Amino acid sequence: MSATATLSSKFQISIPKAVREEQHWQAGLEFVFIPKGKGVLMMPVPTLEQLAGIAKGACPDNYRDREDRY
């Protein structure tokens, strides 16, 4: 899928309908912008429910905490 949008004079971009429908994005969804080289990765901020279990099976050994920092 290839879609384009133009940055307005108010620095706003409308996400093309085909992209919104493909991703199932609704009005009011919050996004995060992550700089990547000369571009930006834009993705929805996950909810707590979506993050549940993300670290399942992670090994807690050798982690750094606040006392380890310089």
N, CA, C and O atoms as CSV, one atom per row, in Angstrom:
chain,resi,resn,atom,element,x,y,z
A,1,MET,N,N,0.841,-1.174,0.000
A,1,MET,CA,C,0.000,0.000,0.000
A,1,MET,C,C,0.888,1.240,0.000
A,1,MET,O,O,1.783,1.368,0.835
A,2,SER,N,N,0.643,2.136,-0.923
A,2,SER,CA,C,1.395,3.371,-0.990
A,2,SER,C,C,0.413,4.536,-0.938
A,2,SER,O,O,-0.466,4.652,-1.792
A,3,ALA,N,N,0.563,5.385,0.050
A,3,ALA,CA,C,-0.318,6.536,0.189
A,3,ALA,C,C,0.536,7.726,0.612
A,3,ALA,O,O,1.544,7.567,1.299
A,4,THR,N,N,0.127,8.898,0.200
A,4,THR,CA,C,0.861,10.106,0.563
A,4,THR,C,C,-0.073,11.106,1.236
A,4,THR,O,O,-1.295,11.022,1.106
A,5,ALA,N,N,0.518,12.042,1.949
A,5,ALA,CA,C,-0.222,13.120,2.594
A,5,ALA,C,C,0.667,14.354,2.581
A,5,ALA,O,O,1.889,14.245,2.481
A,6,THR,N,N,0.059,15.513,2.679
A,6,THR,CA,C,0.781,16.783,2.652
A,6,THR,C,C,0.693,17.460,4.015
A,6,THR,O,O,-0.378,17.515,4.620
A,7,LEU,N,N,1.819,17.974,4.493
A,7,LEU,CA,C,1.862,18.715,5.743
A,7,LEU,C,C,1.212,20.075,5.534
A,7,LEU,O,O,1.609,20.822,4.640
A,8,SER,N,N,0.205,20.403,6.361
A,8,SER,CA,C,-0.509,21.675,6.204
A,8,SER,C,C,0.287,22.826,6.826
A,8,SER,O,O,1.304,22.606,7.483
A,9,SER,N,N,-0.187,24.040,6.611
A,9,SER,CA,C,0.468,25.218,7.184
A,9,SER,C,C,0.375,25.224,8.708
A,9,SER,O,O,1.122,25.944,9.370
A,10,LYS,N,N,-0.546,24.419,9.274
A,10,LYS,CA,C,-0.675,24.282,10.726
A,10,LYS,C,C,0.078,23.046,11.233
A,10,LYS,O,O,-0.117,22.611,12.368
A,11,PHE,N,N,0.940,22.490,10.375
A,11,PHE,CA,C,1.747,21.322,10.692
A,11,PHE,C,C,0.893,20.102,11.043
A,11,PHE,O,O,1.212,19.355,11.968
A,12,GLN,N,N,-0.191,19.910,10.296
A,12,GLN,CA,C,-1.066,18.765,10.469
A,12,GLN,C,C,-1.010,17.889,9.230
A,12,GLN,O,O,-0.814,18.372,8.115
A,13,ILE,N,N,-1.188,16.583,9.447
A,13,ILE,CA,C,-1.242,15.623,8.350
A,13,ILE,C,C,-2.493,14.779,8.536
A,13,ILE,O,O,-2.755,14.290,9.635
A,14,SER,N,N,-3.263,14.605,7.472
A,14,SER,CA,C,-4.410,13.705,7.508
A,14,SER,C,C,-3.949,12.337,7.045
A,14,SER,O,O,-3.340,12.200,5.984
A,15,ILE,N,N,-4.245,11.330,7.847
A,15,ILE,CA,C,-3.867,9.966,7.490
A,15,ILE,C,C,-4.855,9.468,6.440
A,15,ILE,O,O,-6.065,9.512,6.661
A,16,PRO,N,N,-4.354,8.996,5.302
A,16,PRO,CA,C,-5.259,8.539,4.238
A,16,PRO,C,C,-6.235,7.467,4.732
A,16,PRO,O,O,-5.886,6.627,5.561
A,17,LYS,N,N,-7.453,7.512,4.210
A,17,LYS,CA,C,-8.510,6.607,4.635
A,17,LYS,C,C,-8.112,5.141,4.478
A,17,LYS,O,O,-8.411,4.323,5.348
A,18,ALA,N,N,-7.449,4.807,3.390
A,18,ALA,CA,C,-7.045,3.414,3.167
A,18,ALA,C,C,-6.128,2.921,4.280
A,18,ALA,O,O,-6.228,1.767,4.697
A,19,VAL,N,N,-5.233,3.784,4.765
A,19,VAL,CA,C,-4.311,3.412,5.850
A,19,VAL,C,C,-5.089,3.254,7.153
A,19,VAL,O,O,-4.893,2.280,7.879
A,20,ARG,N,N,-5.974,4.213,7.453
A,20,ARG,CA,C,-6.779,4.147,8.684
A,20,ARG,C,C,-7.603,2.873,8.729
A,20,ARG,O,O,-7.678,2.213,9.766
A,21,GLU,N,N,-8.217,2.529,7.617
A,21,GLU,CA,C,-9.051,1.333,7.582
A,21,GLU,C,C,-8.215,0.060,7.697
A,21,GLU,O,O,-8.603,-0.877,8.396
A,22,GLU,N,N,-7.082,0.021,7.023
A,22,GLU,CA,C,-6.206,-1.158,7.074
A,22,GLU,C,C,-5.705,-1.414,8.493
A,22,GLU,O,O,-5.608,-2.563,8.925
A,23,GLN,N,N,-5.385,-0.332,9.220
A,23,GLN,CA,C,-4.845,-0.443,10.577
A,23,GLN,C,C,-5.932,-0.436,11.658
A,23,GLN,O,O,-5.637,-0.662,12.832
A,24,HIS,N,N,-7.181,-0.180,11.270
A,24,HIS,CA,C,-8.315,-0.103,12.210
A,24,HIS,C,C,-8.118,1.023,13.224
A,24,HIS,O,O,-8.430,0.868,14.405
A,25,TRP,N,N,-7.596,2.161,12.750
A,25,TRP,CA,C,-7.392,3.322,13.613
A,25,TRP,C,C,-8.662,4.137,13.686
A,25,TRP,O,O,-9.347,4.325,12.680
A,26,GLN,N,N,-8.981,4.625,14.884
A,26,GLN,CA,C,-10.172,5.437,15.126
A,26,GLN,C,C,-9.753,6.821,15.622
A,26,GLN,O,O,-8.625,7.011,16.075
A,27,ALA,N,N,-10.672,7.782,15.530
A,27,ALA,CA,C,-10.416,9.134,16.017
A,27,ALA,C,C,-10.124,9.089,17.513
A,27,ALA,O,O,-10.757,8.330,18.247
A,28,GLY,N,N,-9.180,9.888,17.964
A,28,GLY,CA,C,-8.818,9.962,19.370
A,28,GLY,C,C,-7.670,9.048,19.766
A,28,GLY,O,O,-7.207,9.099,20.905
A,29,LEU,N,N,-7.204,8.211,18.844
A,29,LEU,CA,C,-6.085,7.311,19.122
A,29,LEU,C,C,-4.808,8.128,19.304
A,29,LEU,O,O,-4.534,9.029,18.511
A,30,GLU,N,N,-4.030,7.825,20.333
A,30,GLU,CA,C,-2.788,8.552,20.616
A,30,GLU,C,C,-1.612,7.852,19.924
A,30,GLU,O,O,-1.530,6.624,19.916
A,31,PHE,N,N,-0.711,8.642,19.348
A,31,PHE,CA,C,0.431,8.104,18.616
A,31,PHE,C,C,1.745,8.573,19.220
A,31,PHE,O,O,1.812,9.618,19.868
A,32,VAL,N,N,2.788,7.784,18.996
A,32,VAL,CA,C,4.140,8.155,19.385
A,32,VAL,C,C,4.942,8.303,18.090
A,32,VAL,O,O,4.726,7.556,17.136
A,33,PHE,N,N,5.863,9.262,18.058
A,33,PHE,CA,C,6.706,9.509,16.884
A,33,PHE,C,C,8.144,9.201,17.265
A,33,PHE,O,O,8.688,9.794,18.197
A,34,ILE,N,N,8.765,8.262,16.534
A,34,ILE,CA,C,10.120,7.818,16.826
A,34,ILE,C,C,11.025,8.183,15.653
A,34,ILE,O,O,10.858,7.643,14.560
A,35,PRO,N,N,11.987,9.096,15.861
A,35,PRO,CA,C,12.894,9.468,14.773
A,35,PRO,C,C,13.705,8.270,14.291
A,35,PRO,O,O,14.253,7.522,15.100
A,36,LYS,N,N,13.781,8.089,12.979
A,36,LYS,CA,C,14.547,6.997,12.360
A,36,LYS,C,C,15.295,7.571,11.166
A,36,LYS,O,O,14.724,7.701,10.083
A,37,GLY,N,N,16.558,7.916,11.351
A,37,GLY,CA,C,17.345,8.475,10.259
A,37,GLY,C,C,16.717,9.763,9.751
A,37,GLY,O,O,16.558,10.722,10.506
A,38,LYS,N,N,16.355,9.787,8.457
A,38,LYS,CA,C,15.729,10.969,7.872
A,38,LYS,C,C,14.208,10.899,7.927
A,38,LYS,O,O,13.531,11.793,7.420
A,39,GLY,N,N,13.667,9.855,8.533
A,39,GLY,CA,C,12.218,9.682,8.613
A,39,GLY,C,C,11.749,9.564,10.051
A,39,GLY,O,O,12.510,9.784,10.994
A,40,VAL,N,N,10.487,9.215,10.198
A,40,VAL,CA,C,9.872,9.065,11.508
A,40,VAL,C,C,8.965,7.841,11.482
A,40,VAL,O,O,8.190,7.655,10.543
A,41,LEU,N,N,9.065,7.015,12.506
A,41,LEU,CA,C,8.165,5.889,12.679
A,41,LEU,C,C,7.013,6.367,13.552
A,41,LEU,O,O,7.233,6.862,14.658
A,42,MET,N,N,5.803,6.223,13.064
A,42,MET,CA,C,4.620,6.647,13.805
A,42,MET,C,C,3.817,5.400,14.139
A,42,MET,O,O,3.471,4.613,13.258
A,43,MET,N,N,3.524,5.228,15.434
A,43,MET,CA,C,2.738,4.068,15.813
A,43,MET,C,C,1.848,4.396,17.003
A,43,MET,O,O,2.175,5.276,17.799
A,44,PRO,N,N,0.713,3.688,17.131
A,44,PRO,CA,C,-0.185,3.949,18.250
A,44,PRO,C,C,0.477,3.599,19.582
A,44,PRO,O,O,1.241,2.639,19.676
A,45,VAL,N,N,0.171,4.392,20.604
A,45,VAL,CA,C,0.652,4.105,21.950
A,45,VAL,C,C,-0.154,2.911,22.457
A,45,VAL,O,O,-1.385,2.957,22.452
A,46,PRO,N,N,0.517,1.841,22.894
A,46,PRO,CA,C,-0.222,0.658,23.346
A,46,PRO,C,C,-0.932,0.898,24.678
A,46,PRO,O,O,-0.487,1.702,25.497
A,47,THR,N,N,-2.040,0.191,24.878
A,47,THR,CA,C,-2.760,0.256,26.154
A,47,THR,C,C,-2.093,-0.710,27.133
A,47,THR,O,O,-1.288,-1.551,26.732
A,48,LEU,N,N,-2.428,-0.588,28.409
A,48,LEU,CA,C,-1.870,-1.499,29.411
A,48,LEU,C,C,-2.283,-2.938,29.119
A,48,LEU,O,O,-1.506,-3.866,29.346
A,49,GLU,N,N,-3.491,-3.126,28.621
A,49,GLU,CA,C,-3.963,-4.475,28.291
A,49,GLU,C,C,-3.113,-5.086,27.170
A,49,GLU,O,O,-2.839,-6.286,27.190
A,50,GLN,N,N,-2.698,-4.280,26.205
A,50,GLN,CA,C,-1.870,-4.780,25.109
A,50,GLN,C,C,-0.458,-5.123,25.582
A,50,GLN,O,O,0.212,-5.955,24.970
A,51,LEU,N,N,-0.001,-4.492,26.661
A,51,LEU,CA,C,1.344,-4.740,27.175
A,51,LEU,C,C,1.392,-5.907,28.161
A,51,LEU,O,O,2.474,-6.385,28.504
A,52,ALA,N,N,0.230,-6.365,28.616
A,52,ALA,CA,C,0.185,-7.456,29.592
A,52,ALA,C,C,0.885,-8.687,29.019
A,52,ALA,O,O,0.568,-9.136,27.918
A,53,GLY,N,N,1.836,-9.225,29.776
A,53,GLY,CA,C,2.540,-10.437,29.382
A,53,GLY,C,C,3.693,-10.229,28.424
A,53,GLY,O,O,4.283,-11.207,27.965
A,54,ILE,N,N,4.036,-8.988,28.104
A,54,ILE,CA,C,5.081,-8.719,27.121
A,54,ILE,C,C,6.458,-9.204,27.592
A,54,ILE,O,O,7.310,-9.545,26.772
A,55,ALA,N,N,6.673,-9.235,28.911
A,55,ALA,CA,C,7.973,-9.654,29.439
A,55,ALA,C,C,7.936,-11.079,29.980
A,55,ALA,O,O,8.847,-11.492,30.697
A,56,LYS,N,N,6.900,-11.827,29.646
A,56,LYS,CA,C,6.781,-13.194,30.128
A,56,LYS,C,C,7.996,-14.013,29.680
A,56,LYS,O,O,8.351,-14.023,28.501
A,57,GLY,N,N,8.612,-14.683,30.621
A,57,GLY,CA,C,9.777,-15.502,30.312
A,57,GLY,C,C,11.098,-14.751,30.309
A,57,GLY,O,O,12.146,-15.351,30.071
A,58,ALA,N,N,11.066,-13.446,30.569
A,58,ALA,CA,C,12.305,-12.662,30.588
A,58,ALA,C,C,13.134,-13.037,31.819
A,58,ALA,O,O,12.582,-13.295,32.889
A,59,CYS,N,N,14.430,-13.065,31.667
A,59,CYS,CA,C,15.333,-13.396,32.761
A,59,CYS,C,C,15.675,-12.110,33.528
A,59,CYS,O,O,16.239,-11.184,32.945
A,60,PRO,N,N,15.344,-12.038,34.822
A,60,PRO,CA,C,15.594,-10.816,35.590
A,60,PRO,C,C,17.030,-10.695,36.105
A,60,PRO,O,O,17.362,-9.720,36.780
A,61,ASP,N,N,17.878,-11.668,35.796
A,61,ASP,CA,C,19.268,-11.614,36.261
A,61,ASP,C,C,20.045,-10.538,35.505
A,61,ASP,O,O,19.754,-10.242,34.346
A,62,ASN,N,N,21.021,-9.969,36.170
A,62,ASN,CA,C,21.937,-8.990,35.580
A,62,ASN,C,C,21.250,-7.740,35.050
A,62,ASN,O,O,21.706,-7.164,34.062
A,63,TYR,N,N,20.164,-7.308,35.684
A,63,TYR,CA,C,19.529,-6.070,35.273
A,63,TYR,C,C,20.171,-4.908,36.025
A,63,TYR,O,O,20.771,-5.095,37.084
A,64,ARG,N,N,20.038,-3.731,35.474
A,64,ARG,CA,C,20.572,-2.535,36.128
A,64,ARG,C,C,19.438,-1.798,36.804
A,64,ARG,O,O,18.340,-1.695,36.257
A,65,ASP,N,N,19.702,-1.288,37.990
A,65,ASP,CA,C,18.707,-0.463,38.669
A,65,ASP,C,C,19.307,0.910,38.957
A,65,ASP,O,O,20.399,1.224,38.481
A,66,ARG,N,N,18.624,1.699,39.705
A,66,ARG,CA,C,19.054,3.077,39.952
A,66,ARG,C,C,20.420,3.164,40.658
A,66,ARG,O,O,21.167,4.115,40.425
A,67,GLU,N,N,20.751,2.202,41.501
A,67,GLU,CA,C,22.043,2.250,42.203
A,67,GLU,C,C,23.211,1.997,41.253
A,67,GLU,O,O,24.339,2.382,41.563
A,68,ASP,N,N,22.970,1.359,40.100
A,68,ASP,CA,C,24.044,1.058,39.151
A,68,ASP,C,C,24.432,2.253,38.290
A,68,ASP,O,O,25.487,2.244,37.655
A,69,ARG,N,N,23.603,3.262,38.263
A,69,ARG,CA,C,23.819,4.375,37.332
A,69,ARG,C,C,24.890,5.324,37.827
A,69,ARG,O,O,25.135,5.443,39.027
A,70,TYR,N,N,25.520,5.993,36.887
A,70,TYR,CA,C,26.572,6.958,37.224
A,70,TYR,C,C,25.996,8.284,37.611
A,70,TYR,O,O,26.741,9.212,37.925
